[in-house]
């Protein structure tokens, strides 16, 4: 009867060791994925900074293009009035 008790302990310790090994493997995989995500986030942040810099440099240019488009539209309307005679 005493031997059976120790056998149960050995089975329990073996199962506990197996569970701990599985948990360590899962945590290692999660940490590896987190590191990859952090690297990708850093690259994305650099890309966003580049796009932001390019966008702010175009802000004056967009206003100029809009002004030119409005002037062209007004000239086209004036030419149409002259051509149609209204």
N, C-alpha and C positions, 0 to 999 in steps of 0.2 A: 504494500500500500504506500509506503514511503517513496519507492521508486517511481510510481505513477505520478506523484505530485511533482517531482523534479522534471519529469518528461513534459508535463504541462508548462512548467516554467521555461524550459528550453524552446518549446514551440512558440510560446508567447514572445520570448526574446527574439527568436528568429523572425517572427512576423513584424515585430516592432522595428527591427533592423531593416527589413525589406521596405516597410512604409517610409522610414526615414530616408533611405536611398532614393525612393521614388520622389519624395518631396524635394530633396536636394536637386535631382535632375530637373524637375519642373521649375524650380526657382532659377536654376542656371539658364534654362531656355528663356524664361521671362526676362531675366537681366540682359541676355544677349539681344533679344528683340528690342528692349528698351534702349539699348545703346545704338542699335541701328536706327530706331526712330529719332533719337536725339541727333544723330548725324544728318539724317534727312531734313529734320527741322532746321538745323543750322544752315544747310544749303538753301532751303526754301526762304529763310530769312534774308540771306544774301541776295537771292533773286528778287525778293520784294523790295529791298533797298535799291537795287538797280532800276527796277521798274518805276519806283517812286521818283528817283533822280531824273529819269528820262521824262516822266510825266510832268514834273514841275518845270522842266526846261521848255516844254511845249506850251505852257499855259499862255504865254504872250503870243505865240504863233497861232494858236487856235483863235484868239480874239481877232487877230489880223485877218485870218481867213474868213471868219464870220463877217467882219466889216466889209471885206472885198465882195463876198457873196451878196450881201445886202445891196451894195452899190451896183453890182451887175444886174440884180433883179430890178432895181429902180430904173436903170438905163434901158433894160429890155422892155419894161412897161412903157417908158416914154417913147421908144422907137415903135412899139406896136401902135400907140395912139397916133403917132405921125403917119405910120403906114396905112392904118385903117381910116384915119381922118376923123377920129372922134375926139 
